[in-house]
Amino acid sequence: MPRSLPWLRTRPTKGVAFAIHLTLSLLVFSVLVIIMLLYWFPGELFFLDGGWQGLKLVAMIDLVLGPALTLVLYKPEKPELLLDMSLIAVLQISALSYGFYTTHQQRTVAIVFAENGFNTVSAKDNRDADQQLQSLNEQPAPLPPVSLLELPLLLTPEPEDFGQYLADILNGYPGPQDRSDQYVPVSEHHDAMQKDALDWQSVVDRGSEQAVQAALQKRQLELGAVELYPFRARYADGIALFDPAAMKIVDFVPDDTPAIAAAMPAESHDTPQQATPDS
């Protein structure tokens, strides 16, 4: 070993360097997973509204790209090792920042009841809609803050004049689920949405009766204790189980979408052998 580089003797082996890099990447990845599960895509929205897709993007960057480059390029005796490792760090941090930013922009910031059902609203959609409103000289309203495992549950009142509704759409206004200037809390306007609740025959017609029964059984609820409404998310549609006593959605039952079924835990879409709805 050259006398000018005696400090090379203190460098870790390739295996140790890879293990250190992978451990640090796992720590960063774990922090993101916790944030996504608790605040950005709480509950089953992680699978239904983009959390799983965002996580896969970040995992490829954080757990595969960086450690793999270290494994390939790291050689303890290499004179330019510091430069190589610095470039890997810059590349990984840049790519990871992009992944974090993209996922953060796609996070779910509210669930809005509009057009006969619940709709998820992303941060990007909310920002774009607010800019639309401002361009039309309307003042958007700020969303209530997201709390631990709980998103704001809002409602856009139905227009009294359907003609005005069509005129707004034709004049470039955002859709009702994105009209932050009209949002009101569901807890204060529950009666306005009850006429859109699904009856059991509608659930049967959708082919979702077994999945709804399974969700009720999992939550130890009777059918009469909840109201059923359509929901629309980015990666699935289905039925939301709404608890009128607690004024919150207690479960989502997605339609039978193969991609969602493959991503979600098995117990989320198992159905009981025998179940009958309680009225």
C-alpha positions, 0 to 999 in steps of 0.5 A: 500500500502506498506510504502516502495513503496510510489512512486507507487501512482504516477504511471498512470492507465492501461488505461493511460499507454496503451494510452501513449504507443499507442501514442508513437507507432503511432508517430514512425509509422507515421515517417516510413509511411512518409519515405516510401511514399516519399523516399522508395516506392514513388507513386503507387510503395507503393502498387506495389513494397512492401511498403504495405507489409512492412508497415503491418509487422511494424504495427503488431509490432509497433501498436499491439505487444507493446501496447497489451503487456502493456495492458496485463501486466501493473498493477500499484501496481506490484513491478516488473513493471519497469522490465516488462515495460523494457522487453516490450520496449526491445522486441518492439524496437528489433522487430521494428528494424528488421521490419525497416531493412527488409523494408529498404532492400526491398525499391525501389532504381531505375527503369530500362528499360531493356528487353523491359520494366521497372523493379523495382530494390530493394536495396537488389537486387542491392547489391546482383547484385553488389557483383556478378559483383565484383566476376566476376572482373567487377566494379559496378557503384553507383546508382544516389540518390533517391530524394523526390518522384522521383526514378532514371530512368535508362536504360541498353542498349541492347547488340549488340551481342545476343550471348554475352548476353547469354554467360554473363547470363550463366557465372553468370552475373546478368540480364540486369535490375541489371547491374549497370555497364551498366546503363545509364540515360533514359533521354539521351537514350530515343530513344533506348527504343521507339521501345518497346513502346506498340501500342493501339492494344497491350494494347487491347490484354492485356485487359488493355484499360479501365484502361489505359483510366482511368489513362489518364483521371485521369492525364488529358492527351491524349494518344498521349502525353504519351508512353506506356511500360510494367512494372514489379514490385515485386507484379504486372506487367502492363503498365507504362505511360511514358511522353517523354516531362518530361522524367518520368513515370507519372502512373502505370496501374497494370494488374488485380491482386486481391491482388493489387486491394484490397490494392490500393485505389478505385479511382486507378482502377476505369474505366470511363463509356465512354472513347476513346483514343486520338491519 
